[in-house]
Amino acid sequence: MTDTAHATGHDVVVLGGGVAGCVLAARLSEDPGRSVCLVEAGRDYGPRRQDWPAKLLDARALPRDHVWERHTAAHRIRARVLGGSSCVNGCWHTWGSEADHAEWARAGGPRWTAAAMEPFRERAAARMGLRPVPEHEHSAWSEAALAAARSLGHPEVDMAAPGGPGYGTPLLNAVDGVRANAAFAYLEQARTRPNLTILDRATVDRLTVRGGRVHGVDVVMDQGRTTLRADTYLLASGTFGSPAVLLRSGIGPADDLARSGVRPVLDLPGVGANLTDQPGVFLPLRPTPGLNARLAEKEAAGDLYVTRTLIRAASPYCPEGAWDLHINPVAGPPLFGALPPGQYEAGVATFLMKPRSRGQVRLRSADPTAGLDLDPAFLSDEDGHDLAVLRSGLRMAEELAATVPLKSLAAPAEGPSPRELPDQELRGRVGTYWHPVGTCAMGAPDDPYAVVDGEGRVRGVSGLRVVDASILPTVPAANTQLPVLATAEMLAAALTA
């Protein structure tokens, strides 16, 4: 590999082409006088949908070819392709509660209130072309799940808008089974702008920081190492990638950096800390032959989706008007493993939406190609709050499964319910909702663990901002794609004001 250095002449370099990066590149390049370079480690398959791999376009599945690590623990999975997680996730868009925004506003100021973010939620939903679940995509199971929720007295709510607990369906970035990712939604028109450059298959290594300012960013490409320079650097590499770039640049907890072989430049203990994700446990059920047959018919018609319904529920530990659980009835091909043709998995997944447990992202080495040390620390809070809320949710899952509409399609599995397991065995059942946040958290000036302020500016470094899920100090009681889209829309507007 040869080393080269180029002065890019760009006003803004966006480091990461995921959901937030696509928004930033599109919005900032709307000004023809501002030159923007978007850097993505994965492939850019271009503006034509027919040139994209079929797996990335299939909204019925969770593709795993375009990720940083294959055949790894579920909580480590992250996308490596232009469009980021919008290319590999479930296409769901839901919104959090007033309590979520109050938490963010305490950390980042009034622009993070629910009212202030509402225009950006609407703007993101419109740009992504979000739409309700069409009737033909409901299976016998999802129709029964909606009826079951009604029978338990849950009110119907709009999942992708402000509101309270209740049941409903998400909004989707998919049409007739074809995934419409953020690269399509935000970059399709922007690609023709002469002031926008998209640099794919370019891995961000480290920023060069001197005198409290970024003087360049080293990027590794097939043809060698390049140094990009700009007036403003926007780090949008995600909850795992953004802290990793900062750490490799010497920005983070000084002692940890030294142990990783990185010379500390700025001691920011919050970098990589506060990792928060939403753990979940699956309540398995046994599908009846009739349900298997109806699901097989749906799959043969190309309209089988594992889940299309959701209940946002409040445990006894939840603030009034908010919710801290997602109860998700599912039936279809198993997410992991396989079953014989004509047989399907059924059950109810319970996800803890507002965990208190906190994990961490650390470097294993200074090599940008090395895997990261990721510890989600699920259900590890000392007072046992997370375990208690999860058990409460599993009880609700059992109640849902016992309703007439669902018990006619699936019976309880053999053995004890997950809710009845000892703590350690229950922890062994935990999976993830794939919504990590918090590793470059925003906070007030007197917060020693704050990495950025309410506009994403990195503390102690001029010309550098972080704009992605990593700056959210707490995870919303929602799937995170729509909140991250709205966050990027809001902070892009702040940059151009």
CORSULJO-V724911 format. One record per run of one state. SS is the DSSP state (a for helix, b for strand, c for the rest). FROM is the first residue (numbers start at 0). TO is the last residue. If there is no record, write none. Layout:
BEGIN
ss=SS from=FROM to=TO
ss=SS from=FROM to=TO
END
This chain:
BEGIN
ss=c from=0 to=1
ss=b from=2 to=2
ss=c from=3 to=8
ss=b from=9 to=14
ss=c from=15 to=17
ss=a from=18 to=27
ss=c from=28 to=34
ss=b from=35 to=38
ss=c from=39 to=41
ss=b from=42 to=42
ss=c from=43 to=47
ss=a from=48 to=50
ss=c from=51 to=52
ss=a from=53 to=56
ss=b from=57 to=57
ss=c from=58 to=65
ss=b from=66 to=66
ss=c from=67 to=72
ss=a from=73 to=75
ss=c from=76 to=77
ss=b from=78 to=78
ss=c from=79 to=79
ss=b from=80 to=80
ss=c from=81 to=82
ss=a from=83 to=86
ss=c from=87 to=90
ss=b from=91 to=92
ss=c from=93 to=96
ss=a from=97 to=107
ss=c from=108 to=108
ss=a from=109 to=111
ss=c from=112 to=112
ss=a from=113 to=127
ss=c from=128 to=129
ss=b from=130 to=130
ss=c from=131 to=133
ss=a from=134 to=136
ss=c from=137 to=138
ss=a from=139 to=150
ss=c from=151 to=154
ss=b from=155 to=155
ss=c from=156 to=164
ss=b from=165 to=167
ss=c from=168 to=169
ss=b from=170 to=171
ss=c from=172 to=172
ss=b from=173 to=174
ss=c from=175 to=176
ss=b from=177 to=178
ss=c from=179 to=180
ss=a from=181 to=186
ss=c from=187 to=188
ss=a from=189 to=191
ss=c from=192 to=194
ss=b from=195 to=198
ss=c from=199 to=201
ss=b from=202 to=209
ss=c from=210 to=211
ss=b from=212 to=220
ss=c from=221 to=222
ss=b from=223 to=227
ss=c from=228 to=228
ss=b from=229 to=234
ss=c from=235 to=236
ss=a from=237 to=247
ss=c from=248 to=249
ss=b from=250 to=251
ss=c from=252 to=252
ss=a from=253 to=258
ss=c from=259 to=264
ss=b from=265 to=266
ss=c from=267 to=273
ss=b from=274 to=275
ss=c from=276 to=277
ss=b from=278 to=286
ss=c from=287 to=287
ss=a from=288 to=299
ss=c from=300 to=308
ss=b from=309 to=312
ss=c from=313 to=323
ss=b from=324 to=331
ss=c from=332 to=343
ss=b from=344 to=351
ss=c from=352 to=357
ss=b from=358 to=361
ss=c from=362 to=371
ss=b from=372 to=374
ss=c from=375 to=383
ss=a from=384 to=400
ss=c from=401 to=402
ss=a from=403 to=406
ss=c from=407 to=408
ss=b from=409 to=411
ss=c from=412 to=416
ss=a from=417 to=419
ss=c from=420 to=421
ss=a from=422 to=427
ss=c from=428 to=429
ss=b from=430 to=431
ss=c from=432 to=435
ss=b from=436 to=436
ss=c from=437 to=440
ss=b from=441 to=441
ss=c from=442 to=450
ss=b from=451 to=451
ss=c from=452 to=455
ss=b from=456 to=457
ss=c from=458 to=460
ss=b from=461 to=461
ss=c from=462 to=462
ss=b from=463 to=465
ss=c from=466 to=467
ss=a from=468 to=470
ss=c from=471 to=478
ss=a from=479 to=495
ss=c from=496 to=496
END
